[in-house]
Amino acid sequence: MNTIHQLVVAALVVVGGFFLLVGTVGLIRFPDVYNRMHASSKAATLGASSILLAGFVYYGPQGAGLTSLVGIVFLFLTAPTGAHLISRSAQKMGVPFFGDEARWPREEAEESRSD
Amino acid sequence: MASEASLLEPVVNATLILAAALTLLAGYRVIKGPTVPDRVVALDTIATNVVAIAALFALVTGEGLFVTVSLVLAIIGFISTIAVSQYVVEGDIIE
């Protein structure tokens, strides 16, 4: 394992740690469940995928490296699906938006029809 | 191994500590979160962080088996997210 190989793995790990940090800070600091879901489903998924990509570079294209690629594909397929399901159930429960600038599109159409 | 991975090992160890601290911080949103979907989102983030921790542990120990462990943890997190988001709306999962 030479120096360039180690440098690539270390850079991917650092990028992954940065995106995990961004995602968790967004989860804690954002005011609304929809904003929090945005931060966690994009940034934290990118961080975990970058760390799994570092595992692919470390282990090579066979065995555990191939499993890392399967993990990246699985995360990219399932993170938007899970976020969509959570936001849909939050909308059905009636969780409101933070502030009054944002609205659901159907409510806007009904208001303009009644005007 | 220790002499070869002189550059890689402190970086991976530091990221492992960072990811563990971030998982503990996401627990704040699980406890405090005002609504139930907030808690589900925080648990989903914790599941993603644990996937990253398992992959980092595979790097730091050199055991490729832990990549498979992270894949299984990702599957469990996805299924639990679907189950809870179905439960809070419908009231039951399997009729």
Backbone of each chain as ProteinMPNN parsed JSONL, in Angstrom:
{"seq_chain_A": "MNTIHQLVVAALVVVGGFFLLVGTVGLIRFPDVYNRMHASSKAATLGASSILLAGFVYYGPQGAGLTSLVGIVFLFLTAPTGAHLISRSAQKMGVPFFGDEARWPREEAEESRSD", "coords_chain_A": {"N_chain_A": [[0.847, -1.198, 0.0], [0.941, 1.958, -1.134], [1.996, 5.469, -0.901], [0.307, 7.243, -2.294], [-2.046, 5.831, -2.58], [-2.789, 5.618, 0.139], [-3.181, 8.34, 0.619], [-5.372, 8.963, -1.023], [-7.38, 7.391, 0.174], [-7.431, 8.559, 2.727], [-8.201, 11.191, 2.096], [-10.803, 10.753, 1.096], [-12.015, 9.771, 3.404], [-11.862, 12.008, 5.067], [-13.468, 13.849, 3.668], [-15.897, 12.485, 3.865], [-16.321, 12.543, 6.663], [-16.628, 15.304, 6.981], [-19.041, 15.764, 5.576], [-20.788, 14.236, 7.122], [-20.695, 15.72, 9.471], [-21.84, 18.16, 8.604], [-24.428, 17.281, 7.951], [-25.423, 16.397, 10.463], [-25.296, 18.715, 12.032], [-27.106, 20.278, 10.616], [-29.391, 18.765, 11.108], [-29.727, 19.268, 13.819], [-29.914, 22.063, 14.026], [-31.79, 23.173, 12.212], [-35.111, 24.621, 11.711], [-37.456, 23.119, 11.27], [-39.368, 20.158, 10.506], [-39.271, 19.349, 7.863], [-37.094, 20.741, 6.784], [-35.07, 19.638, 8.379], [-35.18, 16.989, 7.547], [-34.327, 17.283, 4.931], [-31.592, 18.035, 5.34], [-30.553, 15.744, 6.645], [-31.105, 13.695, 4.829], [-29.711, 14.303, 2.502], [-27.035, 15.317, 3.056], [-25.94, 13.648, 5.1], [-26.17, 11.16, 3.892], [-24.465, 11.509, 1.709], [-22.047, 11.714, 3.13], [-21.762, 9.14, 4.359], [-21.669, 7.617, 2.013], [-19.299, 8.548, 0.886], [-17.435, 7.606, 2.729], [-17.816, 4.863, 2.414], [-16.925, 4.694, -0.204], [-14.249, 5.228, 0.209], [-13.661, 2.826, 1.492], [-13.956, 1.126, -0.717], [-11.782, 1.963, -2.305], [-9.747, 1.229, -0.6], [-9.945, -1.597, -0.311], [-9.956, -2.594, -2.889], [-11.188, -3.954, -6.063], [-12.525, -6.35, -5.415], [-14.289, -8.679, -3.3], [-14.599, -7.231, -0.172], [-14.488, -4.609, -1.142], [-16.218, -4.636, -3.335], [-18.58, -5.106, -1.968], [-18.75, -2.649, -0.676], [-19.351, -0.962, -2.845], [-21.897, -1.932, -3.483], [-23.179, -1.138, -1.154], [-23.089, 1.684, -1.456], [-24.771, 2.04, -3.69], [-27.128, 1.053, -2.586], [-27.603, 2.898, -0.49], [-27.991, 5.265, -1.993], [-30.314, 4.576, -3.303], [-32.205, 4.15, -1.241], [-32.251, 6.307, 0.608], [-33.598, 8.72, -0.466], [-36.141, 7.557, -0.778], [-36.912, 6.848, 1.854], [-36.903, 9.411, 3.024], [-38.894, 10.685, 1.58], [-41.128, 9.16, 2.4], [-41.209, 9.778, 5.153], [-41.693, 12.559, 5.093], [-44.151, 12.608, 3.836], [-45.756, 11.274, 5.675], [-45.545, 13.101, 7.765], [-46.846, 15.296, 6.632], [-49.423, 14.218, 6.426], [-49.993, 13.908, 9.113], [-50.282, 16.53, 9.784], [-48.211, 18.316, 10.446], [-46.965, 21.537, 10.871], [-45.494, 24.133, 8.71], [-42.472, 26.022, 9.363], [-42.739, 29.392, 10.112], [-44.586, 31.638, 7.875], [-44.179, 31.821, 5.127], [-43.964, 29.635, 3.428], [-46.063, 27.313, 1.731], [-48.327, 24.551, 1.098], [-48.83, 23.434, -2.259], [-51.477, 22.827, -3.115], [-53.146, 24.138, -1.305], [-52.612, 26.831, -1.934], [-53.74, 26.962, -4.534], [-56.437, 26.514, -3.94], [-56.992, 28.774, -2.398], [-56.65, 30.871, -4.267], [-58.702, 30.247, -5.944], [-60.919, 30.766, -4.393], [-60.797, 33.46, -4.084]], "CA_chain_A": [[0.0, 0.0, 0.0], [1.875, 3.074, -1.237], [1.571, 6.72, -0.264], [-0.808, 7.86, -3.015], [-3.216, 5.037, -2.192], [-3.176, 6.067, 1.474], [-3.662, 9.725, 0.554], [-6.727, 8.965, -1.592], [-8.305, 6.864, 1.187], [-7.549, 9.543, 3.815], [-8.988, 12.33, 1.624], [-12.213, 10.366, 1.034], [-12.522, 9.672, 4.772], [-12.035, 13.363, 5.603], [-14.66, 14.409, 3.026], [-17.063, 11.837, 4.461], [-16.529, 13.091, 8.009], [-17.151, 16.664, 6.838], [-20.461, 15.744, 5.214], [-21.542, 13.771, 8.293], [-20.789, 16.872, 10.388], [-22.822, 19.107, 8.053], [-25.766, 16.709, 8.063], [-25.914, 16.344, 11.841], [-25.53, 20.095, 12.484], [-28.373, 20.668, 10.018], [-30.473, 18.078, 11.826], [-29.957, 19.864, 15.132], [-30.132, 23.5, 14.015], [-32.861, 23.651, 11.34], [-36.29, 24.864, 12.549], [-38.666, 22.494, 10.771], [-39.092, 18.75, 10.237], [-38.957, 19.176, 6.438], [-35.704, 21.186, 6.605], [-34.187, 18.65, 9.015], [-35.137, 15.806, 6.698], [-33.465, 17.631, 3.801], [-30.182, 17.963, 5.744], [-30.092, 14.392, 6.965], [-31.176, 12.746, 3.724], [-28.715, 14.59, 1.459], [-25.649, 15.471, 3.491], [-25.443, 12.474, 5.828], [-26.023, 10.074, 2.921], [-23.212, 11.746, 0.964], [-20.918, 11.39, 3.994], [-21.614, 7.688, 4.472], [-21.252, 7.093, 0.715], [-17.878, 8.858, 0.678], [-16.631, 6.694, 3.55], [-17.868, 3.552, 1.756], [-16.048, 4.782, -1.379], [-12.9, 5.034, 0.742], [-13.508, 1.378, 1.678], [-13.74, 0.517, -2.036], [-10.407, 2.245, -2.723], [-8.838, 0.511, 0.303], [-9.986, -3.049, -0.463], [-9.847, -3.041, -4.256], [-12.467, -4.267, -6.704], [-13.056, -7.68, -5.102], [-14.592, -8.936, -1.901], [-15.199, -6.168, 0.639], [-14.639, -3.411, -1.954], [-17.456, -4.782, -4.11], [-19.681, -4.897, -1.012], [-18.858, -1.205, -0.453], [-20.084, -0.371, -3.971], [-23.306, -2.295, -3.316], [-23.69, -0.281, -0.091], [-23.316, 3.03, -1.997], [-25.98, 1.982, -4.521], [-28.274, 0.878, -1.691], [-27.886, 4.167, 0.201], [-28.541, 6.239, -2.939], [-31.69, 4.215, -3.633], [-33.149, 4.117, -0.133], [-32.353, 7.542, 1.387], [-34.721, 9.552, -0.912], [-37.406, 6.862, -0.531], [-37.256, 7.003, 3.264], [-37.203, 10.823, 3.306], [-40.216, 10.96, 1.014], [-42.154, 8.546, 3.253], [-41.324, 10.52, 6.414], [-42.325, 13.863, 4.867], [-45.548, 12.349, 3.508], [-46.491, 10.983, 6.912], [-45.611, 14.345, 8.525], [-47.916, 16.113, 6.047], [-50.72, 13.626, 6.788], [-50.241, 14.191, 10.524], [-50.58, 17.948, 9.942], [-47.101, 19.07, 11.015], [-46.945, 22.79, 10.113], [-44.221, 24.721, 8.303], [-41.928, 27.086, 10.196], [-42.983, 30.652, 9.429], [-45.753, 31.578, 7.004], [-43.873, 32.063, 3.723], [-44.103, 28.425, 2.634], [-47.376, 26.667, 1.791], [-48.524, 23.444, 0.178], [-49.334, 23.979, -3.533], [-52.906, 22.679, -3.281], [-53.791, 25.2, -0.528], [-52.523, 28.064, -2.707], [-54.701, 26.911, -5.633], [-57.782, 26.684, -3.401], [-57.178, 30.159, -1.971], [-56.806, 31.74, -5.427], [-60.015, 29.983, -6.519], [-61.966, 31.383, -3.578], [-60.696, 34.923, -4.12]], "C_chain_A": [[0.878, 1.243, 0.0], [1.236, 4.362, -0.755], [0.361, 7.341, -0.948], [-2.117, 7.162, -2.669], [-3.742, 5.478, -0.822], [-3.747, 7.467, 1.453], [-5.084, 9.78, 0.01], [-7.735, 8.48, -0.548], [-8.515, 7.896, 2.298], [-8.376, 10.739, 3.377], [-10.462, 11.983, 1.566], [-12.809, 10.258, 2.427], [-12.77, 11.055, 5.362], [-13.271, 14.025, 4.998], [-15.934, 13.793, 3.615], [-17.356, 12.341, 5.855], [-17.085, 14.491, 7.966], [-18.64, 16.645, 6.511], [-21.321, 15.199, 6.343], [-21.729, 14.901, 9.29], [-21.849, 17.857, 9.913], [-24.237, 18.577, 8.226], [-26.286, 16.724, 9.484], [-26.141, 17.739, 12.397], [-26.826, 20.626, 11.888], [-29.55, 20.031, 10.714], [-30.76, 18.753, 13.154], [-30.425, 21.304, 15.003], [-31.322, 23.959, 13.179], [-34.191, 23.708, 12.095], [-37.476, 23.942, 12.301], [-38.366, 21.041, 10.441], [-38.732, 18.539, 8.769], [-37.518, 19.626, 6.145], [-34.73, 20.177, 7.202], [-34.056, 17.405, 8.164], [-34.282, 16.053, 5.466], [-31.988, 17.454, 4.18], [-29.74, 16.517, 5.945], [-30.104, 13.503, 5.736], [-30.168, 13.068, 2.63], [-27.299, 14.517, 2.022], [-25.133, 14.224, 4.203], [-25.283, 11.282, 4.902], [-24.761, 10.249, 2.088], [-22.003, 11.397, 1.817], [-20.688, 9.899, 4.113], [-21.161, 7.085, 3.149], [-19.786, 7.378, 0.442], [-16.991, 7.937, 1.501], [-16.657, 5.284, 2.966], [-17.015, 3.547, 0.493], [-14.579, 4.667, -0.968], [-12.633, 3.558, 1.009], [-13.286, 0.654, 0.365], [-12.312, 0.745, -2.507], [-9.43, 1.422, -1.889], [-8.788, -0.967, -0.045], [-9.881, -3.518, -1.894], [-11.166, -3.574, -4.781], [-13.021, -5.659, -6.41], [-13.406, -7.746, -3.628], [-15.252, -7.767, -1.213], [-15.361, -4.877, -0.154], [-15.905, -3.437, -2.788], [-18.672, -4.593, -3.21], [-19.863, -3.415, -0.703], [-19.623, -0.532, -1.595], [-21.566, -0.689, -3.885], [-23.95, -1.439, -2.229], [-23.96, 1.128, -0.578], [-24.596, 3.054, -2.825], [-27.219, 1.864, -3.641], [-28.626, 2.175, -0.971], [-28.508, 5.182, -0.748], [-29.951, 5.876, -3.366], [-32.633, 4.451, -2.47], [-33.269, 5.436, 0.618], [-33.452, 8.488, 0.859], [-36.069, 8.898, -0.651], [-37.852, 7.036, 0.912], [-37.624, 8.438, 3.605], [-38.576, 11.195, 2.768], [-41.316, 10.377, 1.898], [-42.328, 9.321, 4.549], [-42.042, 11.845, 6.184], [-43.799, 13.681, 4.53], [-46.352, 12.049, 4.773], [-46.571, 12.224, 7.792], [-46.704, 15.252, 7.972], [-49.285, 15.561, 6.389], [-51.042, 13.84, 8.256], [-50.563, 15.66, 10.754], [-49.48, 18.716, 10.625], [-46.924, 20.355, 10.216], [-45.541, 23.182, 9.667], [-43.775, 25.727, 9.34], [-42.096, 28.401, 9.463], [-44.184, 30.53, 8.505], [-45.435, 31.962, 5.563], [-44.19, 30.835, 2.865], [-45.495, 27.836, 2.819], [-47.369, 25.443, 0.904], [-49.162, 23.975, -1.093], [-50.855, 23.888, -3.642], [-53.658, 23.768, -2.505], [-53.755, 26.519, -1.287], [-53.559, 28.087, -3.831], [-56.12, 27.12, -5.108], [-58.03, 28.125, -2.974], [-57.399, 31.084, -3.162], [-58.155, 31.482, -6.088], [-61.115, 30.704, -5.714], [-61.918, 32.906, -3.652], [-61.552, 35.533, -5.222]], "O_chain_A": [[1.498, 1.56, 1.015], [0.105, 4.372, -0.269], [-0.513, 7.9, -0.284], [-3.154, 7.801, -2.489], [-4.941, 5.684, -0.63], [-4.693, 7.763, 2.182], [-5.913, 10.543, 0.507], [-8.806, 9.066, -0.391], [-9.639, 8.091, 2.76], [-9.167, 11.264, 4.161], [-11.301, 12.803, 1.938], [-13.972, 10.607, 2.631], [-13.756, 11.267, 6.068], [-14.037, 14.681, 5.705], [-16.924, 14.491, 3.836], [-18.518, 12.549, 6.205], [-17.916, 14.856, 8.798], [-19.416, 17.407, 7.087], [-22.457, 15.638, 6.52], [-22.796, 15.032, 9.89], [-22.659, 18.337, 10.706], [-25.143, 19.321, 8.6], [-27.457, 17.028, 9.709], [-27.083, 17.942, 13.162], [-27.57, 21.341, 12.559], [-30.589, 20.665, 10.897], [-31.914, 18.81, 13.579], [-31.259, 21.742, 15.796], [-31.83, 25.055, 13.417], [-34.394, 22.929, 13.026], [-38.434, 23.983, 13.072], [-37.223, 20.711, 10.126], [-37.959, 17.634, 8.457], [-36.808, 18.989, 5.366], [-33.689, 19.889, 6.612], [-32.976, 16.825, 8.057], [-33.589, 15.149, 4.999], [-31.225, 16.817, 3.454], [-28.679, 16.115, 5.469], [-29.231, 12.649, 5.584], [-29.796, 12.165, 1.88], [-26.465, 13.756, 1.532], [-24.013, 13.785, 3.944], [-24.373, 10.474, 5.087], [-24.065, 9.278, 1.79], [-21.029, 10.845, 1.305], [-19.556, 9.432, 3.986], [-20.362, 6.149, 3.14], [-19.096, 6.557, -0.161], [-15.923, 7.528, 1.045], [-15.649, 4.579, 3.008], [-16.439, 2.516, 0.145], [-13.766, 4.09, -1.69], [-11.521, 3.078, 0.785], [-12.529, -0.314, 0.308], [-11.686, -0.167, -3.048], [-8.406, 0.966, -2.398], [-7.704, -1.549, -0.076], [-9.731, -4.717, -2.129], [-12.151, -3.644, -4.046], [-13.925, -6.105, -7.117], [-12.893, -6.978, -2.815], [-16.339, -7.345, -1.607], [-16.283, -4.11, 0.123], [-16.586, -2.423, -2.943], [-19.671, -4.0, -3.618], [-20.987, -2.96, -0.49], [-20.442, 0.356, -1.36], [-22.405, 0.164, -4.175], [-25.113, -1.052, -2.346], [-24.952, 1.733, -0.172], [-25.412, 3.966, -2.69], [-28.241, 2.496, -3.911], [-29.801, 2.521, -0.85], [-29.444, 5.888, -0.372], [-30.72, 6.755, -3.754], [-33.757, 4.909, -2.678], [-34.312, 5.678, 1.225], [-34.195, 9.028, 1.678], [-37.04, 9.587, -0.338], [-39.017, 7.334, 1.178], [-38.548, 8.672, 4.383], [-39.329, 11.925, 3.411], [-42.334, 11.032, 2.123], [-43.454, 9.512, 5.009], [-42.903, 12.227, 6.977], [-44.619, 14.52, 4.901], [-47.483, 12.51, 4.925], [-47.561, 12.401, 8.503], [-47.413, 15.907, 8.736], [-50.22, 16.329, 6.619], [-52.212, 13.943, 8.627], [-51.072, 16.012, 11.818], [-49.764, 19.686, 11.328], [-46.749, 20.292, 8.999], [-44.541, 22.657, 10.158], [-44.589, 26.234, 10.111], [-41.655, 28.534, 8.321], [-44.745, 29.444, 8.36], [-46.333, 32.39, 4.838], [-44.629, 30.966, 1.723], [-46.045, 27.854, 3.92], [-46.498, 25.305, 0.046], [-49.973, 24.897, -1.017], [-51.474, 24.788, -4.21], [-54.681, 24.269, -2.972], [-54.742, 27.255, -1.295], [-54.192, 29.117, -4.063], [-56.92, 27.814, -5.736], [-59.129, 28.65, -3.156], [-58.235, 31.985, -3.095], [-58.709, 32.378, -6.725], [-62.1, 31.183, -6.275], [-62.898, 33.571, -3.317], [-61.575, 36.753, -5.382]]}, "seq_chain_B": "MASEASLLEPVVNATLILAAALTLLAGYRVIKGPTVPDRVVALDTIATNVVAIAALFALVTGEGLFVTVSLVLAIIGFISTIAVSQYVVEGDIIE", "coords_chain_B": {"N_chain_B": [[1.775, -3.822, 9.308], [1.175, -1.658, 10.939], [3.32, 0.042, 10.573], [3.106, 0.593, 7.88], [0.613, 1.85, 7.572], [0.886, 4.458, 8.559], [0.095, 7.041, 7.959], [-2.582, 6.834, 7.409], [-3.9, 5.857, 9.652], [-4.216, 7.707, 11.945], [-5.976, 9.607, 10.781], [-8.272, 8.096, 10.166], [-8.949, 7.247, 12.711], [-9.53, 9.71, 13.958], [-11.743, 10.553, 12.448], [-13.473, 8.527, 13.155], [-13.921, 9.06, 15.865], [-15.134, 11.56, 15.569], [-17.481, 10.834, 14.164], [-18.757, 9.226, 16.05], [-19.242, 11.094, 18.106], [-21.004, 12.764, 16.71], [-23.148, 11.052, 16.363], [-24.021, 10.787, 18.982], [-24.815, 13.451, 19.374], [-26.972, 13.615, 17.618], [-28.783, 12.155, 19.034], [-29.846, 14.026, 20.758], [-31.845, 15.284, 19.253], [-33.581, 13.176, 18.987], [-34.539, 12.875, 21.612], [-35.479, 15.473, 22.274], [-37.023, 16.354, 20.102], [-39.856, 17.993, 18.692], [-42.098, 16.834, 17.371], [-43.353, 13.582, 16.266], [-42.371, 12.791, 13.606], [-39.955, 14.251, 13.609], [-38.41, 12.79, 15.412], [-38.239, 10.406, 14.022], [-36.77, 11.16, 11.78], [-34.376, 11.849, 13.06], [-33.615, 9.351, 14.068], [-33.182, 8.036, 11.666], [-30.975, 9.462, 10.734], [-29.156, 8.694, 12.703], [-28.935, 5.994, 12.061], [-27.7, 6.175, 9.532], [-25.273, 7.327, 10.333], [-24.251, 5.24, 11.877], [-23.833, 3.321, 9.939], [-21.706, 4.556, 8.591], [-19.852, 4.475, 10.69], [-19.41, 1.732, 10.966], [-18.215, 1.174, 8.478], [-15.894, 2.727, 8.743], [-14.727, 1.377, 10.854], [-14.142, -1.017, 9.6], [-12.088, -0.059, 8.008], [-10.14, 0.676, 9.908], [-9.492, -1.581, 11.338], [-8.855, -3.383, 9.353], [-10.428, -5.541, 8.751], [-12.415, -6.943, 6.396], [-14.973, -7.844, 6.73], [-16.59, -6.135, 8.163], [-17.62, -4.28, 6.413], [-19.695, -5.632, 5.221], [-21.252, -5.838, 7.496], [-21.962, -3.14, 7.775], [-23.582, -2.847, 5.549], [-25.751, -4.53, 6.175], [-26.705, -3.125, 8.4], [-27.557, -0.79, 7.131], [-29.718, -1.769, 5.653], [-31.436, -2.57, 7.728], [-31.942, -0.076, 8.932], [-33.341, 1.259, 6.872], [-35.671, -0.339, 6.616], [-36.78, -0.038, 9.165], [-37.303, 2.699, 9.195], [-39.298, 2.896, 7.199], [-41.269, 1.295, 8.423], [-41.907, 2.699, 10.809], [-42.775, 5.186, 9.794], [-44.989, 4.355, 8.433], [-46.476, 3.439, 10.56], [-47.1, 5.68, 12.187], [-48.953, 7.018, 10.667], [-50.995, 5.234, 9.761], [-51.628, 3.71, 11.999], [-51.4, 0.977, 12.332], [-49.185, -1.636, 11.137], [-49.257, -4.105, 9.712], [-52.193, -5.225, 8.47]], "CA_chain_B": [[0.588, -3.015, 9.019], [1.207, -0.41, 11.694], [4.316, 0.934, 9.998], [2.651, 1.022, 6.554], [-0.558, 2.728, 7.659], [1.197, 5.512, 9.516], [-0.656, 8.249, 7.626], [-4.027, 6.594, 7.34], [-4.538, 5.451, 10.902], [-4.761, 8.813, 12.757], [-7.119, 10.235, 10.106], [-9.464, 7.253, 10.33], [-9.319, 7.284, 14.132], [-10.166, 10.999, 14.265], [-13.084, 10.561, 11.854], [-14.296, 7.606, 13.957], [-14.344, 9.781, 17.075], [-16.086, 12.587, 15.135], [-18.768, 10.224, 13.814], [-19.389, 8.786, 17.295], [-19.761, 12.284, 18.787], [-22.171, 13.255, 15.971], [-24.269, 10.159, 16.647], [-24.537, 11.185, 20.3], [-25.503, 14.736, 19.218], [-28.272, 13.378, 16.984], [-29.676, 11.685, 20.094], [-30.539, 15.189, 21.311], [-33.061, 15.518, 18.479], [-34.505, 12.077, 19.286], [-35.181, 13.122, 22.907], [-36.115, 16.787, 22.351], [-37.804, 16.658, 18.925], [-41.228, 18.325, 19.093], [-43.094, 15.926, 16.819], [-42.872, 12.225, 16.007], [-41.487, 12.72, 12.439], [-38.608, 14.709, 13.973], [-37.687, 11.681, 16.029], [-37.946, 9.402, 12.993], [-35.659, 11.696, 10.978], [-33.144, 11.751, 13.845], [-33.201, 7.944, 14.115], [-32.641, 7.721, 10.345], [-29.61, 10.011, 10.701], [-28.311, 7.846, 13.543], [-28.667, 4.771, 11.304], [-26.691, 6.498, 8.509], [-23.989, 7.508, 11.006], [-23.735, 3.941, 12.313], [-23.285, 2.708, 8.722], [-20.38, 5.145, 8.376], [-18.951, 4.009, 11.748], [-19.021, 0.356, 10.654], [-17.26, 1.22, 7.367], [-14.619, 3.237, 9.28], [-14.134, 0.309, 11.666], [-13.537, -1.931, 8.641], [-10.813, 0.52, 7.552], [-9.131, 0.813, 10.959], [-9.042, -2.901, 11.764], [-8.445, -4.21, 8.235], [-11.345, -6.669, 8.589], [-13.392, -6.591, 5.377], [-16.311, -8.319, 7.085], [-17.409, -5.075, 8.738], [-18.342, -3.616, 5.33], [-20.963, -6.367, 5.142], [-22.022, -5.43, 8.668], [-22.551, -1.825, 7.512], [-24.677, -3.037, 4.573], [-26.904, -5.068, 6.909], [-27.243, -2.038, 9.226], [-28.293, 0.119, 6.246], [-31.001, -2.406, 5.328], [-32.281, -2.519, 8.923], [-32.379, 1.304, 9.113], [-34.361, 1.589, 5.877], [-36.924, -1.039, 6.927], [-37.372, 0.541, 10.381], [-37.868, 4.0, 8.823], [-40.566, 2.643, 6.511], [-42.254, 0.753, 9.353], [-42.379, 3.723, 11.744], [-43.537, 6.207, 9.079], [-46.299, 3.771, 8.16], [-47.218, 3.247, 11.819], [-47.62, 6.923, 12.741], [-50.088, 7.48, 9.889], [-52.084, 4.269, 9.656], [-51.966, 3.139, 13.292], [-50.837, -0.37, 12.391], [-48.302, -1.877, 10.006], [-49.833, -5.219, 8.951], [-53.595, -5.323, 8.877]], "C_chain_B": [[0.67, -1.662, 9.714], [2.213, 0.565, 11.092], [3.873, 1.433, 8.627], [1.548, 2.068, 6.663], [-0.312, 3.877, 8.622], [0.403, 6.772, 9.247], [-2.151, 8.036, 7.769], [-4.646, 6.457, 8.717], [-5.021, 6.632, 11.768], [-5.95, 9.503, 12.13], [-8.387, 9.427, 10.338], [-9.912, 7.243, 11.781], [-10.031, 8.579, 14.485], [-11.568, 11.057, 13.686], [-14.029, 9.633, 12.61], [-14.809, 8.29, 15.217], [-15.37, 10.85, 16.713], [-17.452, 11.984, 14.846], [-19.49, 9.736, 15.072], [-19.984, 9.96, 18.054], [-20.996, 12.823, 18.069], [-23.378, 12.361, 16.193], [-24.889, 10.476, 17.999], [-25.301, 12.501, 20.207], [-26.864, 14.564, 18.562], [-29.262, 12.79, 17.979], [-30.415, 12.81, 20.793], [-31.858, 15.418, 20.581], [-34.068, 14.389, 18.701], [-35.248, 12.37, 20.587], [-36.036, 14.379, 22.847], [-37.194, 16.985, 21.302], [-39.282, 16.874, 19.18], [-42.269, 17.332, 18.588], [-42.474, 14.557, 16.574], [-42.019, 12.14, 14.742], [-40.09, 13.275, 12.689], [-37.777, 13.57, 14.549], [-37.323, 10.62, 14.999], [-36.783, 9.858, 12.121], [-34.345, 11.57, 11.742], [-32.668, 10.306, 13.933], [-32.646, 7.497, 12.767], [-31.216, 8.25, 10.206], [-28.663, 9.17, 11.547], [-27.962, 6.554, 12.803], [-27.611, 5.02, 10.232], [-25.317, 6.668, 9.136], [-23.402, 6.172, 11.448], [-23.201, 3.154, 11.122], [-21.87, 3.234, 8.458], [-19.391, 4.656, 9.431], [-18.495, 2.585, 11.455], [-18.013, 0.321, 9.508], [-15.899, 1.739, 7.835], [-13.923, 2.174, 10.13], [-13.519, -0.76, 10.772], [-12.204, -1.395, 8.142], [-9.764, 0.436, 8.646], [-8.64, -0.542, 11.453], [-8.526, -3.751, 10.619], [-9.297, -5.435, 8.028], [-12.412, -6.281, 7.571], [-14.805, -7.0, 5.704], [-17.204, -7.199, 7.574], [-18.083, -4.221, 7.678], [-19.689, -4.303, 5.127], [-21.865, -6.025, 6.316], [-22.69, -4.079, 8.422], [-23.698, -1.936, 6.52], [-25.928, -3.558, 5.258], [-27.532, -3.991, 7.783], [-28.02, -1.033, 8.378], [-29.653, -0.457, 5.907], [-31.947, -2.315, 6.521], [-32.797, -1.093, 9.145], [-33.474, 1.688, 8.134], [-35.695, 0.95, 6.237], [-37.576, -0.43, 8.166], [-37.96, 1.92, 10.086], [-39.219, 3.831, 8.131], [-41.628, 2.197, 7.498], [-42.789, 1.844, 10.271], [-43.196, 4.78, 11.016], [-44.889, 5.662, 8.644], [-47.14, 3.7, 9.427], [-47.82, 4.549, 12.314], [-48.79, 7.456, 11.933], [-51.254, 6.507, 9.998], [-52.521, 3.729, 11.012], [-51.549, 1.696, 13.435], [-50.057, -0.619, 11.107], [-48.889, -2.968, 9.108], [-51.268, -5.386, 9.407], [-54.021, -6.777, 8.945]], "O_chain_B": [[0.281, -0.641, 9.147], [1.989, 1.775, 11.099], [4.209, 2.551, 8.235], [1.549, 3.057, 5.93], [-1.189, 4.234, 9.41], [0.063, 7.503, 10.177], [-2.888, 8.928, 8.189], [-5.779, 6.884, 8.939], [-6.136, 6.574, 12.286], [-6.85, 9.946, 12.843], [-9.439, 9.978, 10.661], [-11.11, 7.233, 12.063], [-11.019, 8.566, 15.22], [-12.49, 11.547, 14.339], [-15.227, 9.898, 12.705], [-15.968, 8.131, 15.598], [-16.352, 11.045, 17.431], [-18.474, 12.551, 15.234], [-20.715, 9.825, 15.147], [-21.088, 9.862, 18.589], [-21.933, 13.288, 18.717], [-24.511, 12.843, 16.213], [-26.109, 10.444, 18.161], [-26.321, 12.669, 20.876], [-27.81, 15.275, 18.9], [-30.471, 12.916, 17.784], [-31.486, 12.593, 21.36], [-32.875, 15.711, 21.21], [-35.276, 14.613, 18.614], [-36.455, 12.143, 20.67], [-37.179, 14.376, 23.305], [-38.174, 17.689, 21.546], [-39.92, 16.035, 19.817], [-43.223, 17.021, 19.302], [-41.259, 14.378, 16.658], [-40.994, 11.458, 14.782], [-39.131, 12.83, 12.059], [-36.602, 13.407, 14.22], [-36.258, 10.007, 15.071], [-35.916, 9.062, 11.761], [-33.317, 11.227, 11.158], [-31.466, 10.046, 13.881], [-31.737, 6.668, 12.72], [-30.352, 7.583, 9.636], [-27.512, 8.951, 11.169], [-26.835, 6.068, 12.897], [-26.726, 4.189, 10.03], [-24.313, 6.226, 8.577], [-22.186, 5.986, 11.401], [-22.234, 2.404, 11.257], [-20.959, 2.468, 8.145], [-18.219, 4.44, 9.121], [-17.329, 2.253, 11.667], [-17.063, -0.461, 9.543], [-14.863, 1.252, 7.382], [-12.696, 2.074, 10.134], [-12.497, -1.351, 11.125], [-11.284, -2.17, 7.879], [-8.603, 0.152, 8.354], [-7.512, -0.657, 11.932], [-7.833, -4.74, 10.856], [-8.948, -6.295, 7.219], [-13.226, -5.397, 7.834], [-15.746, -6.564, 5.042], [-18.425, -7.27, 7.434], [-19.029, -3.498, 7.992], [-20.7, -3.642, 4.889], [-23.083, -5.931, 6.168], [-23.842, -3.878, 8.805], [-24.682, -1.204, 6.628], [-27.034, -3.101, 4.974], [-28.756, -3.935, 7.905], [-29.021, -0.481, 8.834], [-30.643, 0.274, 5.874], [-33.129, -2.015, 6.351], [-33.96, -0.911, 9.506], [-34.431, 2.364, 8.508], [-36.735, 1.606, 6.175], [-38.8, -0.315, 8.219], [-38.991, 2.285, 10.65], [-40.173, 4.544, 8.443], [-42.767, 2.66, 7.432], [-43.997, 1.917, 10.496], [-44.209, 5.237, 11.545], [-45.842, 6.428, 8.5], [-48.357, 3.875, 9.386], [-48.943, 4.545, 12.817], [-49.558, 8.271, 12.445], [-52.378, 6.913, 10.295], [-53.675, 3.327, 11.165], [-51.358, 1.223, 14.556], [-50.236, 0.085, 10.114], [-49.006, -2.785, 7.896], [-51.533, -5.654, 10.579], [-55.171, -7.069, 9.271]]}, "name": "protein", "num_of_chains": 2, "seq": "MNTIHQLVVAALVVVGGFFLLVGTVGLIRFPDVYNRMHASSKAATLGASSILLAGFVYYGPQGAGLTSLVGIVFLFLTAPTGAHLISRSAQKMGVPFFGDEARWPREEAEESRSDMASEASLLEPVVNATLILAAALTLLAGYRVIKGPTVPDRVVALDTIATNVVAIAALFALVTGEGLFVTVSLVLAIIGFISTIAVSQYVVEGDIIE"}
